Amino acid sequence: MDDRITQAWARLGAIAQAEHADSRIAPGSLTRAWLPGQVVPTAIVLLHGITNAPPQYALLGDQLAARGHAVIVPRMPYHGFRDRLTDAIAALRAPEMQAAALDAVAIAALSGRRVVVAGISVGAVLAGWLAARTAIDTAIAIAPFCGIRELAGGANDALGCALRALPNRFAWWDPRRKEAQPPPHGYPRFATRTLGESLAISTALVDPGARVHARRAFVVLNARDPIVNNPFARRRFARLVRFGVDVVPVTLDGLPEIHDIIEPEIPEARTDLVYPRLIELIERP
C-alpha cells in the first residue's frame, strides 16, 4: 500500500477510535471513507449539513467511489447521536466545524493528487471557507447557508451575532412532523445558537487572512430553495474572486421547493437529477 494511503488510514483510525469511544454516536453515523490502496487522481471531501450526519452522502459516496475516486465524509461534532432529540448540538461552535473540515482535507490530500470539497448548506459555506484558505483544487457549495431567504443580505450577519449572544432555543425543522421529520439519522430540531455559529462561518468567508486558496468554487443553487437567500449567497461567494478564486455560479432549475437536495432519504430531493450534475462538476478538469 502507498505510504500516503497508510498515513491517511492512520489519521482515519484516530478519528474512528475517538468516535467509537463515544457511546452517544450511532454506529451508522460515524465518519465514512472510501479509500483505494493507492493515491488516485481525485479525492473528495463531502460535508454534511447541520443536524444531518455522514449517511447523507452514503449513496453519492458509493457512486463516486465506483468511479475510482477517494471519498471522505467527516462527522461534524455533536452530530449523528443515537438520541435524535439531543440537546448537545447547542454546544457546537464554528471553530469545531472548521477543524473537522480541515482534518478531512488533510486526509484527502494524502489520498488524491487533486482535492475537491463539496458541501451542502452550512457544509457549503465551509467549502467556501476552505476555498479561501487552502490549496484544494475545487469547492462545490450546494445551497450555501449564508443567510435566510426572508432577510436582506447584510442583516443575516447581524442575525448571526444576535443568535450567538442570546440564550439558545430549540425549534422543529418541520413543526407538523416534529420528530417524524426525515432523515432517520438526522435531528428533527435545530438549535438557534448553532445557526448563529453557522452564520459566523459565512461572515468569515470574505476575510480569509491567508495567502493560499482554491483554484475554483462552484456555487450550486436551487432556484426554488425555500430557506437560503440565493442572491446574497451569490454575492458573498463572488467576493472570493478578490482572493484569486474563480467563482462559477450554477443554478439548478426544475427542482422542488426544498433545501436539502442531497439527502436520499427525502424523496422530494430528486437526487436522480442532482447527483449527475454534481458528479460532472466534481470531475470537471
Salt bridges, closest charged atoms under 4 A:
GLU19 OE2 - ARG75 NE 3.00
ASP22 OD2 - ARG24 NH2 2.88
ASP87 OD1 - ARG189 NH2 2.76
ASP137 OD2 - ARG114 NE 3.01
ASP137 OD1 - ARG215 NE 2.93
ASP157 OD1 - ARG236 NH1 2.82
ASP174 OD1 - ARG176 NE 3.17
GLU197 OE2 - ARG93 NE 3.91
ASP225 OD2 - HIS259 ND1 2.96
GLU257 OE1 - ARG224 NH2 3.86
GLU263 OE1 - HIS185 NE2 2.96
ASP272 OD2 - ARG270 NH2 2.84
GLU280 OE1 - ARG277 NE 3.69
GLU280 OE2 - ARG284 NH2 2.92
GLU283 OE2 - ARG67 NE 2.65
GLU283 OE2 - HIS69 NE2 2.78
